[in-house]
């Protein structure tokens, strides 16, 4: 969570650190820093909160809402996660 940023523009950049389990670390895997640029989702005048959801396969989904509740009634009903190829952006 973060506070008090002005978020605007047609695309947004999301950076994150992909962690791992202790077993993966013991097997030699290391944390990865990933980055992706994806379209800024549609926003209503009342929307104040940007929700960032991380999915398997290094997929990221953004959505705006007027409150801190998830913009999806149930994450199982969340819109399909765009394939990075469909967005013409891939994790870097």
PDB file of N, CA, C and O in Angstrom:
ATOM      1  N   UNK A   1       0.852  -1.168   0.000  1.00  0.00           N
ATOM      2  CA  UNK A   1       0.000   0.000   0.000  1.00  0.00           C
ATOM      3  C   UNK A   1       0.896   1.228   0.000  1.00  0.00           C
ATOM      4  O   UNK A   1       1.966   1.243   0.609  1.00  0.00           O
ATOM      5  N   UNK A   2       0.449   2.217  -0.672  1.00  0.00           N
ATOM      6  CA  UNK A   2       1.169   3.490  -0.702  1.00  0.00           C
ATOM      7  C   UNK A   2       0.145   4.611  -0.648  1.00  0.00           C
ATOM      8  O   UNK A   2      -1.047   4.382  -0.854  1.00  0.00           O
ATOM      9  N   UNK A   3       0.595   5.786  -0.381  1.00  0.00           N
ATOM     10  CA  UNK A   3      -0.339   6.901  -0.244  1.00  0.00           C
ATOM     11  C   UNK A   3       0.142   8.128  -1.001  1.00  0.00           C
ATOM     12  O   UNK A   3       1.333   8.379  -1.187  1.00  0.00           O
ATOM     13  N   UNK A   4      -0.844   8.850  -1.410  1.00  0.00           N
ATOM     14  CA  UNK A   4      -0.671  10.229  -1.842  1.00  0.00           C
ATOM     15  C   UNK A   4       0.179  10.395  -3.099  1.00  0.00           C
ATOM     16  O   UNK A   4       1.067  11.246  -3.138  1.00  0.00           O
ATOM     17  N   UNK A   5      -0.081   9.606  -4.103  1.00  0.00           N
ATOM     18  CA  UNK A   5       0.587   9.729  -5.398  1.00  0.00           C
ATOM     19  C   UNK A   5      -0.423  10.160  -6.439  1.00  0.00           C
ATOM     20  O   UNK A   5      -1.595   9.794  -6.357  1.00  0.00           O
ATOM     21  N   UNK A   6       0.008  10.912  -7.391  1.00  0.00           N
ATOM     22  CA  UNK A   6      -0.841  11.270  -8.523  1.00  0.00           C
ATOM     23  C   UNK A   6      -0.539  10.252  -9.618  1.00  0.00           C
ATOM     24  O   UNK A   6       0.587  10.176 -10.109  1.00  0.00           O
ATOM     25  N   UNK A   7      -1.535   9.480  -9.994  1.00  0.00           N
ATOM     26  CA  UNK A   7      -1.356   8.423 -10.995  1.00  0.00           C
ATOM     27  C   UNK A   7      -2.129   8.822 -12.233  1.00  0.00           C
ATOM     28  O   UNK A   7      -3.354   8.942 -12.207  1.00  0.00           O
ATOM     29  N   UNK A   8      -1.400   9.025 -13.318  1.00  0.00           N
ATOM     30  CA  UNK A   8      -2.050   9.428 -14.560  1.00  0.00           C
ATOM     31  C   UNK A   8      -1.223   8.933 -15.740  1.00  0.00           C
ATOM     32  O   UNK A   8      -0.110   8.434 -15.575  1.00  0.00           O
ATOM     33  N   UNK A   9      -1.781   9.080 -16.914  1.00  0.00           N
ATOM     34  CA  UNK A   9      -1.099   8.632 -18.119  1.00  0.00           C
ATOM     35  C   UNK A   9      -1.845   7.473 -18.746  1.00  0.00           C
ATOM     36  O   UNK A   9      -2.733   6.888 -18.125  1.00  0.00           O
ATOM     37  N   UNK A  10      -1.489   7.145 -19.962  1.00  0.00           N
ATOM     38  CA  UNK A  10      -2.183   6.063 -20.671  1.00  0.00           C
ATOM     39  C   UNK A  10      -1.599   4.705 -20.341  1.00  0.00           C
ATOM     40  O   UNK A  10      -2.291   3.696 -20.475  1.00  0.00           O
ATOM     41  N   UNK A  11      -0.343   4.646 -19.914  1.00  0.00           N
ATOM     42  CA  UNK A  11       0.261   3.384 -19.493  1.00  0.00           C
ATOM     43  C   UNK A  11       0.873   3.566 -18.116  1.00  0.00           C
ATOM     44  O   UNK A  11       1.304   4.658 -17.746  1.00  0.00           O
ATOM     45  N   UNK A  12       0.903   2.477 -17.368  1.00  0.00           N
ATOM     46  CA  UNK A  12       1.490   2.490 -16.030  1.00  0.00           C
ATOM     47  C   UNK A  12       2.576   1.426 -15.958  1.00  0.00           C
ATOM     48  O   UNK A  12       2.463   0.370 -16.581  1.00  0.00           O
ATOM     49  N   UNK A  13       3.612   1.704 -15.208  1.00  0.00           N
ATOM     50  CA  UNK A  13       4.711   0.758 -15.034  1.00  0.00           C
ATOM     51  C   UNK A  13       4.596   0.152 -13.644  1.00  0.00           C
ATOM     52  O   UNK A  13       4.498   0.867 -12.646  1.00  0.00           O
ATOM     53  N   UNK A  14       4.610  -1.173 -13.590  1.00  0.00           N
ATOM     54  CA  UNK A  14       4.547  -1.898 -12.325  1.00  0.00           C
ATOM     55  C   UNK A  14       5.872  -2.639 -12.164  1.00  0.00           C
ATOM     56  O   UNK A  14       6.267  -3.418 -13.032  1.00  0.00           O
ATOM     57  N   UNK A  15       6.551  -2.390 -11.050  1.00  0.00           N
ATOM     58  CA  UNK A  15       7.781  -3.098 -10.707  1.00  0.00           C
ATOM     59  C   UNK A  15       7.490  -3.931  -9.467  1.00  0.00           C
ATOM     60  O   UNK A  15       6.809  -3.468  -8.552  1.00  0.00           O
ATOM     61  N   UNK A  16       8.005  -5.166  -9.432  1.00  0.00           N
ATOM     62  CA  UNK A  16       7.820  -5.992  -8.251  1.00  0.00           C
ATOM     63  C   UNK A  16       8.970  -6.969  -8.099  1.00  0.00           C
ATOM     64  O   UNK A  16       9.696  -7.261  -9.049  1.00  0.00           O
ATOM     65  N   UNK A  17       9.115  -7.466  -6.877  1.00  0.00           N
ATOM     66  CA  UNK A  17      10.141  -8.460  -6.581  1.00  0.00           C
ATOM     67  C   UNK A  17       9.438  -9.799  -6.414  1.00  0.00           C
ATOM     68  O   UNK A  17       8.537  -9.945  -5.589  1.00  0.00           O
ATOM     69  N   UNK A  18       9.856 -10.754  -7.196  1.00  0.00           N
ATOM     70  CA  UNK A  18       9.282 -12.094  -7.161  1.00  0.00           C
ATOM     71  C   UNK A  18      10.100 -12.917  -6.164  1.00  0.00           C
ATOM     72  O   UNK A  18      11.270 -13.218  -6.400  1.00  0.00           O
ATOM     73  N   UNK A  19       9.471 -13.269  -5.063  1.00  0.00           N
ATOM     74  CA  UNK A  19      10.172 -14.030  -4.039  1.00  0.00           C
ATOM     75  C   UNK A  19       9.982 -15.525  -4.271  1.00  0.00           C
ATOM     76  O   UNK A  19       9.370 -15.937  -5.256  1.00  0.00           O
ATOM     77  N   UNK A  20      10.509 -16.326  -3.361  1.00  0.00           N
ATOM     78  CA  UNK A  20      10.444 -17.771  -3.529  1.00  0.00           C
ATOM     79  C   UNK A  20      10.362 -18.461  -2.180  1.00  0.00           C
ATOM     80  O   UNK A  20      10.485 -17.829  -1.131  1.00  0.00           O
ATOM     81  N   UNK A  21      10.156 -19.749  -2.227  1.00  0.00           N
ATOM     82  CA  UNK A  21      10.117 -20.535  -1.002  1.00  0.00           C
ATOM     83  C   UNK A  21      11.542 -20.818  -0.532  1.00  0.00           C
ATOM     84  O   UNK A  21      12.503 -20.651  -1.282  1.00  0.00           O
ATOM     85  N   UNK A  22      11.658 -21.242   0.702  1.00  0.00           N
ATOM     86  CA  UNK A  22      12.969 -21.602   1.249  1.00  0.00           C
ATOM     87  C   UNK A  22      13.592 -22.732   0.422  1.00  0.00           C
ATOM     88  O   UNK A  22      14.791 -22.709   0.143  1.00  0.00           O
ATOM     89  N   UNK A  23      12.785 -23.713   0.033  1.00  0.00           N
ATOM     90  CA  UNK A  23      13.296 -24.843  -0.763  1.00  0.00           C
ATOM     91  C   UNK A  23      13.852 -24.346  -2.087  1.00  0.00           C
ATOM     92  O   UNK A  23      14.932 -24.770  -2.500  1.00  0.00           O
ATOM     93  N   UNK A  24      13.133 -23.455  -2.756  1.00  0.00           N
ATOM     94  CA  UNK A  24      13.628 -22.908  -4.017  1.00  0.00           C
ATOM     95  C   UNK A  24      14.945 -22.169  -3.808  1.00  0.00           C
ATOM     96  O   UNK A  24      15.859 -22.288  -4.624  1.00  0.00           O
ATOM     97  N   UNK A  25      15.045 -21.409  -2.723  1.00  0.00           N
ATOM     98  CA  UNK A  25      16.275 -20.676  -2.429  1.00  0.00           C
ATOM     99  C   UNK A  25      17.432 -21.650  -2.184  1.00  0.00           C
ATOM    100  O   UNK A  25      18.542 -21.444  -2.674  1.00  0.00           O
ATOM    101  N   UNK A  26      17.161 -22.700  -1.429  1.00  0.00           N
ATOM    102  CA  UNK A  26      18.195 -23.703  -1.144  1.00  0.00           C
ATOM    103  C   UNK A  26      18.641 -24.426  -2.409  1.00  0.00           C
ATOM    104  O   UNK A  26      19.762 -24.930  -2.478  1.00  0.00           O
ATOM    105  N   UNK A  27      17.764 -24.476  -3.406  1.00  0.00           N
ATOM    106  CA  UNK A  27      18.107 -25.122  -4.680  1.00  0.00           C
ATOM    107  C   UNK A  27      18.810 -24.155  -5.630  1.00  0.00           C
ATOM    108  O   UNK A  27      19.114 -24.517  -6.766  1.00  0.00           O
ATOM    109  N   UNK A  28      19.071 -22.935  -5.177  1.00  0.00           N
ATOM    110  CA  UNK A  28      19.845 -21.993  -5.981  1.00  0.00           C
ATOM    111  C   UNK A  28      19.052 -20.881  -6.635  1.00  0.00           C
ATOM    112  O   UNK A  28      19.643 -19.996  -7.254  1.00  0.00           O
ATOM    113  N   UNK A  29      17.746 -20.895  -6.518  1.00  0.00           N
ATOM    114  CA  UNK A  29      16.942 -19.824  -7.112  1.00  0.00           C
ATOM    115  C   UNK A  29      17.159 -18.537  -6.318  1.00  0.00           C
ATOM    116  O   UNK A  29      17.436 -18.585  -5.120  1.00  0.00           O
ATOM    117  N   UNK A  30      17.035 -17.407  -6.972  1.00  0.00           N
ATOM    118  CA  UNK A  30      17.191 -16.102  -6.322  1.00  0.00           C
ATOM    119  C   UNK A  30      16.020 -15.202  -6.690  1.00  0.00           C
ATOM    120  O   UNK A  30      15.344 -15.404  -7.699  1.00  0.00           O
ATOM    121  N   UNK A  31      15.801 -14.200  -5.839  1.00  0.00           N
ATOM    122  CA  UNK A  31      14.731 -13.243  -6.107  1.00  0.00           C
ATOM    123  C   UNK A  31      14.944 -12.597  -7.462  1.00  0.00           C
ATOM    124  O   UNK A  31      16.075 -12.371  -7.892  1.00  0.00           O
ATOM    125  N   UNK A  32      13.827 -12.303  -8.133  1.00  0.00           N
ATOM    126  CA  UNK A  32      13.870 -11.609  -9.419  1.00  0.00           C
ATOM    127  C   UNK A  32      13.146 -10.282  -9.276  1.00  0.00           C
ATOM    128  O   UNK A  32      12.124 -10.199  -8.595  1.00  0.00           O
ATOM    129  N   UNK A  33      13.663  -9.261  -9.904  1.00  0.00           N
ATOM    130  CA  UNK A  33      12.955  -7.999  -9.999  1.00  0.00           C
ATOM    131  C   UNK A  33      12.347  -7.944 -11.393  1.00  0.00           C
ATOM    132  O   UNK A  33      13.053  -8.038 -12.397  1.00  0.00           O
ATOM    133  N   UNK A  34      11.025  -7.790 -11.439  1.00  0.00           N
ATOM    134  CA  UNK A  34      10.303  -7.780 -12.710  1.00  0.00           C
ATOM    135  C   UNK A  34       9.651  -6.418 -12.925  1.00  0.00           C
ATOM    136  O   UNK A  34       9.418  -5.669 -11.976  1.00  0.00           O
ATOM    137  N   UNK A  35       9.365  -6.115 -14.167  1.00  0.00           N
ATOM    138  CA  UNK A  35       8.751  -4.848 -14.521  1.00  0.00           C
ATOM    139  C   UNK A  35       7.889  -5.054 -15.756  1.00  0.00           C
ATOM    140  O   UNK A  35       8.247  -5.811 -16.658  1.00  0.00           O
ATOM    141  N   UNK A  36       6.745  -4.370 -15.787  1.00  0.00           N
ATOM    142  CA  UNK A  36       5.864  -4.448 -16.950  1.00  0.00           C
ATOM    143  C   UNK A  36       5.156  -3.104 -17.106  1.00  0.00           C
ATOM    144  O   UNK A  36       4.835  -2.442 -16.119  1.00  0.00           O
ATOM    145  N   UNK A  37       4.921  -2.718 -18.333  1.00  0.00           N
ATOM    146  CA  UNK A  37       4.115  -1.535 -18.618  1.00  0.00           C
ATOM    147  C   UNK A  37       2.811  -2.011 -19.227  1.00  0.00           C
ATOM    148  O   UNK A  37       2.803  -2.752 -20.211  1.00  0.00           O
ATOM    149  N   UNK A  38       1.702  -1.577 -18.631  1.00  0.00           N
ATOM    150  CA  UNK A  38       0.387  -1.988 -19.109  1.00  0.00           C
ATOM    151  C   UNK A  38      -0.535  -0.769 -19.148  1.00  0.00           C
ATOM    152  O   UNK A  38      -0.274   0.233 -18.482  1.00  0.00           O
ATOM    153  N   UNK A  39      -1.611  -0.857 -19.927  1.00  0.00           N
ATOM    154  CA  UNK A  39      -2.524   0.291 -20.036  1.00  0.00           C
ATOM    155  C   UNK A  39      -3.140   0.664 -18.690  1.00  0.00           C
ATOM    156  O   UNK A  39      -3.473  -0.205 -17.885  1.00  0.00           O
ATOM    157  N   UNK A  40      -3.285   1.947 -18.461  1.00  0.00           N
ATOM    158  CA  UNK A  40      -3.999   2.448 -17.296  1.00  0.00           C
ATOM    159  C   UNK A  40      -5.474   2.079 -17.509  1.00  0.00           C
ATOM    160  O   UNK A  40      -6.061   2.461 -18.521  1.00  0.00           O
ATOM    161  N   UNK A  41      -6.076   1.344 -16.571  1.00  0.00           N
ATOM    162  CA  UNK A  41      -7.466   0.912 -16.781  1.00  0.00           C
ATOM    163  C   UNK A  41      -8.440   2.086 -16.749  1.00  0.00           C
ATOM    164  O   UNK A  41      -8.100   3.167 -16.270  1.00  0.00           O
ATOM    165  N   UNK A  42      -9.650   1.870 -17.260  1.00  0.00           N
ATOM    166  CA  UNK A  42     -10.669   2.931 -17.234  1.00  0.00           C
ATOM    167  C   UNK A  42     -10.899   3.415 -15.807  1.00  0.00           C
ATOM    168  O   UNK A  42     -10.819   2.642 -14.852  1.00  0.00           O
ATOM    169  N   UNK A  43     -11.183   4.695 -15.682  1.00  0.00           N
ATOM    170  CA  UNK A  43     -11.340   5.298 -14.356  1.00  0.00           C
ATOM    171  C   UNK A  43     -12.541   6.225 -14.355  1.00  0.00           C
ATOM    172  O   UNK A  43     -12.718   7.036 -15.264  1.00  0.00           O
ATOM    173  N   UNK A  44     -13.375   6.094 -13.309  1.00  0.00           N
ATOM    174  CA  UNK A  44     -14.519   6.984 -13.121  1.00  0.00           C
ATOM    175  C   UNK A  44     -14.086   8.162 -12.259  1.00  0.00           C
ATOM    176  O   UNK A  44     -13.079   8.082 -11.555  1.00  0.00           O
ATOM    177  N   UNK A  45     -14.831   9.241 -12.311  1.00  0.00           N
ATOM    178  CA  UNK A  45     -14.488  10.432 -11.537  1.00  0.00           C
ATOM    179  C   UNK A  45     -14.369  10.130 -10.039  1.00  0.00           C
ATOM    180  O   UNK A  45     -13.538  10.726  -9.354  1.00  0.00           O
ATOM    181  N   UNK A  46     -15.191   9.213  -9.528  1.00  0.00           N
ATOM    182  CA  UNK A  46     -15.195   8.889  -8.096  1.00  0.00           C
ATOM    183  C   UNK A  46     -14.078   7.911  -7.698  1.00  0.00           C
ATOM    184  O   UNK A  46     -13.850   7.698  -6.507  1.00  0.00           O
ATOM    185  N   UNK A  47     -13.393   7.328  -8.655  1.00  0.00           N
ATOM    186  CA  UNK A  47     -12.352   6.340  -8.343  1.00  0.00           C
ATOM    187  C   UNK A  47     -11.122   7.010  -7.741  1.00  0.00           C
ATOM    188  O   UNK A  47     -10.562   7.948  -8.307  1.00  0.00           O
ATOM    189  N   UNK A  48     -10.717   6.501  -6.575  1.00  0.00           N
ATOM    190  CA  UNK A  48      -9.568   7.059  -5.867  1.00  0.00           C
ATOM    191  C   UNK A  48      -8.469   6.031  -5.625  1.00  0.00           C
ATOM    192  O   UNK A  48      -7.348   6.399  -5.272  1.00  0.00           O
ATOM    193  N   UNK A  49      -8.769   4.764  -5.808  1.00  0.00           N
ATOM    194  CA  UNK A  49      -7.828   3.713  -5.434  1.00  0.00           C
ATOM    195  C   UNK A  49      -7.474   2.826  -6.622  1.00  0.00           C
ATOM    196  O   UNK A  49      -8.352   2.338  -7.334  1.00  0.00           O
ATOM    197  N   UNK A  50      -6.199   2.629  -6.822  1.00  0.00           N
ATOM    198  CA  UNK A  50      -5.726   1.723  -7.859  1.00  0.00           C
ATOM    199  C   UNK A  50      -5.367   0.396  -7.203  1.00  0.00           C
ATOM    200  O   UNK A  50      -4.519   0.342  -6.313  1.00  0.00           O
ATOM    201  N   UNK A  51      -6.017  -0.664  -7.648  1.00  0.00           N
ATOM    202  CA  UNK A  51      -5.755  -2.009  -7.129  1.00  0.00           C
ATOM    203  C   UNK A  51      -4.817  -2.721  -8.092  1.00  0.00           C
ATOM    204  O   UNK A  51      -5.015  -2.689  -9.307  1.00  0.00           O
ATOM    205  N   UNK A  52      -3.811  -3.354  -7.548  1.00  0.00           N
ATOM    206  CA  UNK A  52      -2.836  -4.096  -8.337  1.00  0.00           C
ATOM    207  C   UNK A  52      -2.910  -5.547  -7.891  1.00  0.00           C
ATOM    208  O   UNK A  52      -2.651  -5.858  -6.728  1.00  0.00           O
ATOM    209  N   UNK A  53      -3.266  -6.441  -8.819  1.00  0.00           N
ATOM    210  CA  UNK A  53      -3.381  -7.870  -8.519  1.00  0.00           C
ATOM    211  C   UNK A  53      -2.308  -8.622  -9.296  1.00  0.00           C
ATOM    212  O   UNK A  53      -2.101  -8.380 -10.485  1.00  0.00           O
ATOM    213  N   UNK A  54      -1.630  -9.536  -8.609  1.00  0.00           N
ATOM    214  CA  UNK A  54      -0.585 -10.341  -9.234  1.00  0.00           C
ATOM    215  C   UNK A  54      -1.097 -11.760  -9.397  1.00  0.00           C
ATOM    216  O   UNK A  54      -1.659 -12.337  -8.466  1.00  0.00           O
ATOM    217  N   UNK A  55      -0.900 -12.322 -10.587  1.00  0.00           N
ATOM    218  CA  UNK A  55      -1.380 -13.651 -10.926  1.00  0.00           C
ATOM    219  C   UNK A  55      -0.218 -14.531 -11.353  1.00  0.00           C
ATOM    220  O   UNK A  55       0.853 -14.030 -11.696  1.00  0.00           O
ATOM    221  N   UNK A  56      -0.430 -15.858 -11.332  1.00  0.00           N
ATOM    222  CA  UNK A  56       0.631 -16.768 -11.786  1.00  0.00           C
ATOM    223  C   UNK A  56       1.082 -16.422 -13.204  1.00  0.00           C
ATOM    224  O   UNK A  56       0.332 -15.846 -13.993  1.00  0.00           O
ATOM    225  N   UNK A  57       2.302 -16.782 -13.496  1.00  0.00           N
ATOM    226  CA  UNK A  57       2.832 -16.516 -14.824  1.00  0.00           C
ATOM    227  C   UNK A  57       3.279 -15.073 -14.997  1.00  0.00           C
ATOM    228  O   UNK A  57       3.370 -14.576 -16.120  1.00  0.00           O
ATOM    229  N   UNK A  58       3.557 -14.398 -13.883  1.00  0.00           N
ATOM    230  CA  UNK A  58       4.032 -13.009 -13.923  1.00  0.00           C
ATOM    231  C   UNK A  58       3.037 -12.071 -14.587  1.00  0.00           C
ATOM    232  O   UNK A  58       3.433 -11.116 -15.256  1.00  0.00           O
ATOM    233  N   UNK A  59       1.753 -12.336 -14.409  1.00  0.00           N
ATOM    234  CA  UNK A  59       0.700 -11.490 -14.958  1.00  0.00           C
ATOM    235  C   UNK A  59       0.236 -10.499 -13.906  1.00  0.00           C
ATOM    236  O   UNK A  59       0.178 -10.823 -12.720  1.00  0.00           O
ATOM    237  N   UNK A  60      -0.093  -9.288 -14.343  1.00  0.00           N
ATOM    238  CA  UNK A  60      -0.535  -8.225 -13.455  1.00  0.00           C
ATOM    239  C   UNK A  60      -1.849  -7.674 -13.997  1.00  0.00           C
ATOM    240  O   UNK A  60      -2.010  -7.503 -15.206  1.00  0.00           O
ATOM    241  N   UNK A  61      -2.776  -7.399 -13.099  1.00  0.00           N
ATOM    242  CA  UNK A  61      -4.065  -6.815 -13.486  1.00  0.00           C
ATOM    243  C   UNK A  61      -4.291  -5.572 -12.645  1.00  0.00           C
ATOM    244  O   UNK A  61      -4.144  -5.626 -11.424  1.00  0.00           O
ATOM    245  N   UNK A  62      -4.643  -4.459 -13.264  1.00  0.00           N
ATOM    246  CA  UNK A  62      -4.918  -3.211 -12.569  1.00  0.00           C
ATOM    247  C   UNK A  62      -6.399  -2.875 -12.683  1.00  0.00           C
ATOM    248  O   UNK A  62      -7.036  -3.174 -13.693  1.00  0.00           O
ATOM    249  N   UNK A  63      -6.943  -2.249 -11.636  1.00  0.00           N
ATOM    250  CA  UNK A  63      -8.338  -1.803 -11.672  1.00  0.00           C
ATOM    251  C   UNK A  63      -8.504  -0.652 -10.693  1.00  0.00           C
ATOM    252  O   UNK A  63      -7.912  -0.655  -9.614  1.00  0.00           O
ATOM    253  N   UNK A  64      -9.308   0.329 -11.070  1.00  0.00           N
ATOM    254  CA  UNK A  64      -9.628   1.459 -10.210  1.00  0.00           C
ATOM    255  C   UNK A  64     -10.929   1.197  -9.467  1.00  0.00           C
ATOM    256  O   UNK A  64     -11.797   0.478  -9.964  1.00  0.00           O
ATOM    257  N   UNK A  65     -11.070   1.782  -8.264  1.00  0.00           N
ATOM    258  CA  UNK A  65     -12.344   1.717  -7.550  1.00  0.00           C
ATOM    259  C   UNK A  65     -12.485   2.944  -6.660  1.00  0.00           C
ATOM    260  O   UNK A  65     -11.515   3.653  -6.389  1.00  0.00           O
ATOM    261  N   UNK A  66     -13.703   3.177  -6.216  1.00  0.00           N
ATOM    262  CA  UNK A  66     -13.997   4.338  -5.376  1.00  0.00           C
ATOM    263  C   UNK A  66     -13.651   4.089  -3.913  1.00  0.00           C
ATOM    264  O   UNK A  66     -13.581   5.033  -3.126  1.00  0.00           O
ATOM    265  N   UNK A  67     -13.432   2.820  -3.536  1.00  0.00           N
ATOM    266  CA  UNK A  67     -13.123   2.502  -2.137  1.00  0.00           C
ATOM    267  C   UNK A  67     -12.015   1.450  -2.077  1.00  0.00           C
ATOM    268  O   UNK A  67     -11.493   1.020  -3.106  1.00  0.00           O
ATOM    269  N   UNK A  68     -11.671   1.050  -0.869  1.00  0.00           N
ATOM    270  CA  UNK A  68     -10.583   0.086  -0.703  1.00  0.00           C
ATOM    271  C   UNK A  68     -10.991  -1.355  -0.958  1.00  0.00           C
ATOM    272  O   UNK A  68     -10.135  -2.237  -1.026  1.00  0.00           O
ATOM    273  N   UNK A  69     -12.287  -1.604  -1.099  1.00  0.00           N
ATOM    274  CA  UNK A  69     -12.739  -2.959  -1.426  1.00  0.00           C
ATOM    275  C   UNK A  69     -12.255  -3.322  -2.818  1.00  0.00           C
ATOM    276  O   UNK A  69     -12.070  -2.454  -3.671  1.00  0.00           O
ATOM    277  N   UNK A  70     -12.052  -4.619  -3.038  1.00  0.00           N
ATOM    278  CA  UNK A  70     -11.632  -5.063  -4.359  1.00  0.00           C
ATOM    279  C   UNK A  70     -12.662  -4.648  -5.401  1.00  0.00           C
ATOM    280  O   UNK A  70     -13.862  -4.682  -5.128  1.00  0.00           O
ATOM    281  N   UNK A  71     -12.221  -4.266  -6.568  1.00  0.00           N
ATOM    282  CA  UNK A  71     -13.169  -3.891  -7.617  1.00  0.00           C
ATOM    283  C   UNK A  71     -13.881  -5.097  -8.207  1.00  0.00           C
ATOM    284  O   UNK A  71     -14.777  -4.941  -9.037  1.00  0.00           O
ATOM    285  N   UNK A  72     -13.499  -6.290  -7.792  1.00  0.00           N
ATOM    286  CA  UNK A  72     -14.131  -7.513  -8.260  1.00  0.00           C
ATOM    287  C   UNK A  72     -14.942  -8.090  -7.109  1.00  0.00           C
ATOM    288  O   UNK A  72     -14.460  -8.136  -5.977  1.00  0.00           O
ATOM    289  N   UNK A  73     -16.153  -8.525  -7.379  1.00  0.00           N
ATOM    290  CA  UNK A  73     -16.969  -9.142  -6.332  1.00  0.00           C
ATOM    291  C   UNK A  73     -16.266 -10.362  -5.750  1.00  0.00           C
ATOM    292  O   UNK A  73     -16.350 -10.642  -4.554  1.00  0.00           O
ATOM    293  N   UNK A  74     -15.584 -11.064  -6.613  1.00  0.00           N
ATOM    294  CA  UNK A  74     -14.888 -12.284  -6.219  1.00  0.00           C
ATOM    295  C   UNK A  74     -13.740 -12.445  -7.213  1.00  0.00           C
ATOM    296  O   UNK A  74     -13.967 -12.374  -8.421  1.00  0.00           O
ATOM    297  N   UNK A  75     -12.543 -12.656  -6.745  1.00  0.00           N
ATOM    298  CA  UNK A  75     -11.412 -12.749  -7.667  1.00  0.00           C
ATOM    299  C   UNK A  75     -11.596 -13.857  -8.697  1.00  0.00           C
ATOM    300  O   UNK A  75     -11.002 -13.805  -9.774  1.00  0.00           O
ATOM    301  N   UNK A  76     -12.412 -14.860  -8.376  1.00  0.00           N
ATOM    302  CA  UNK A  76     -12.691 -15.903  -9.363  1.00  0.00           C
ATOM    303  C   UNK A  76     -13.479 -15.328 -10.542  1.00  0.00           C
ATOM    304  O   UNK A  76     -13.453 -15.872 -11.646  1.00  0.00           O
ATOM    305  N   UNK A  77     -14.183 -14.214 -10.287  1.00  0.00           N
ATOM    306  CA  UNK A  77     -14.976 -13.574 -11.338  1.00  0.00           C
ATOM    307  C   UNK A  77     -14.232 -12.420 -11.990  1.00  0.00           C
ATOM    308  O   UNK A  77     -14.791 -11.702 -12.819  1.00  0.00           O
ATOM    309  N   UNK A  78     -12.989 -12.245 -11.619  1.00  0.00           N
ATOM    310  CA  UNK A  78     -12.207 -11.141 -12.181  1.00  0.00           C
ATOM    311  C   UNK A  78     -12.106 -11.297 -13.686  1.00  0.00           C
ATOM    312  O   UNK A  78     -12.050 -12.417 -14.193  1.00  0.00           O
ATOM    313  N   UNK A  79     -12.083 -10.189 -14.399  1.00  0.00           N
ATOM    314  CA  UNK A  79     -11.908 -10.267 -15.846  1.00  0.00           C
ATOM    315  C   UNK A  79     -10.657 -11.082 -16.169  1.00  0.00           C
ATOM    316  O   UNK A  79      -9.718 -11.137 -15.375  1.00  0.00           O
ATOM    317  N   UNK A  80     -10.654 -11.691 -17.301  1.00  0.00           N
ATOM    318  CA  UNK A  80      -9.508 -12.531 -17.654  1.00  0.00           C
ATOM    319  C   UNK A  80      -8.231 -11.712 -17.614  1.00  0.00           C
ATOM    320  O   UNK A  80      -8.210 -10.535 -17.974  1.00  0.00           O
ATOM    321  N   UNK A  81      -7.189 -12.349 -17.178  1.00  0.00           N
ATOM    322  CA  UNK A  81      -5.898 -11.686 -17.070  1.00  0.00           C
ATOM    323  C   UNK A  81      -5.323 -11.568 -18.465  1.00  0.00           C
ATOM    324  O   UNK A  81      -5.176 -12.574 -19.160  1.00  0.00           O
ATOM    325  N   UNK A  82      -4.994 -10.353 -18.889  1.00  0.00           N
ATOM    326  CA  UNK A  82      -4.457 -10.200 -20.246  1.00  0.00           C
ATOM    327  C   UNK A  82      -3.106 -10.878 -20.362  1.00  0.00           C
ATOM    328  O   UNK A  82      -2.274 -10.803 -19.458  1.00  0.00           O
ATOM    329  N   UNK A  83      -2.907 -11.528 -21.471  1.00  0.00           N
ATOM    330  CA  UNK A  83      -1.614 -12.114 -21.762  1.00  0.00           C
ATOM    331  C   UNK A  83      -0.668 -10.982 -22.102  1.00  0.00           C
ATOM    332  O   UNK A  83      -1.035 -10.059 -22.830  1.00  0.00           O
ATOM    333  N   UNK A  84       0.543 -11.044 -21.584  1.00  0.00           N
ATOM    334  CA  UNK A  84       1.484  -9.953 -21.830  1.00  0.00           C
ATOM    335  C   UNK A  84       1.694  -9.737 -23.312  1.00  0.00           C
ATOM    336  O   UNK A  84       1.980  -8.616 -23.735  1.00  0.00           O
ATOM    337  N   UNK A  85       1.556 -10.800 -24.127  1.00  0.00           N
ATOM    338  CA  UNK A  85       1.691 -10.645 -25.579  1.00  0.00           C
ATOM    339  C   UNK A  85       0.544  -9.832 -26.136  1.00  0.00           C
ATOM    340  O   UNK A  85       0.722  -9.059 -27.077  1.00  0.00           O
ATOM    341  N   UNK A  86      -0.671 -10.008 -25.538  1.00  0.00           N
ATOM    342  CA  UNK A  86      -1.822  -9.238 -25.988  1.00  0.00           C
ATOM    343  C   UNK A  86      -1.634  -7.758 -25.687  1.00  0.00           C
ATOM    344  O   UNK A  86      -2.125  -6.907 -26.429  1.00  0.00           O
ATOM    345  N   UNK A  87      -0.927  -7.445 -24.604  1.00  0.00           N
ATOM    346  CA  UNK A  87      -0.715  -6.061 -24.196  1.00  0.00           C
ATOM    347  C   UNK A  87       0.526  -5.476 -24.872  1.00  0.00           C
ATOM    348  O   UNK A  87       0.820  -4.292 -24.707  1.00  0.00           O
ATOM    349  N   UNK A  88       1.240  -6.283 -25.617  1.00  0.00           N
ATOM    350  CA  UNK A  88       2.488  -5.881 -26.251  1.00  0.00           C
ATOM    351  C   UNK A  88       3.482  -5.378 -25.218  1.00  0.00           C
ATOM    352  O   UNK A  88       4.261  -4.457 -25.466  1.00  0.00           O
ATOM    353  N   UNK A  89       3.429  -6.016 -24.041  1.00  0.00           N
ATOM    354  CA  UNK A  89       4.404  -5.707 -22.995  1.00  0.00           C
ATOM    355  C   UNK A  89       4.773  -7.010 -22.317  1.00  0.00           C
ATOM    356  O   UNK A  89       3.908  -7.846 -22.056  1.00  0.00           O
ATOM    357  N   UNK A  90       6.031  -7.184 -22.035  1.00  0.00           N
ATOM    358  CA  UNK A  90       6.486  -8.391 -21.371  1.00  0.00           C
ATOM    359  C   UNK A  90       7.316  -7.994 -20.174  1.00  0.00           C
ATOM    360  O   UNK A  90       7.959  -6.944 -20.179  1.00  0.00           O
ATOM    361  N   UNK A  91       7.306  -8.851 -19.115  1.00  0.00           N
ATOM    362  CA  UNK A  91       8.159  -8.534 -17.970  1.00  0.00           C
ATOM    363  C   UNK A  91       9.600  -8.373 -18.427  1.00  0.00           C
ATOM    364  O   UNK A  91      10.077  -9.102 -19.296  1.00  0.00           O
ATOM    365  N   UNK A  92      10.277  -7.417 -17.835  1.00  0.00           N
ATOM    366  CA  UNK A  92      11.654  -7.125 -18.215  1.00  0.00           C
ATOM    367  C   UNK A  92      12.606  -7.592 -17.139  1.00  0.00           C
ATOM    368  O   UNK A  92      13.819  -7.433 -17.276  1.00  0.00           O
TER     369      UNK A  92
END
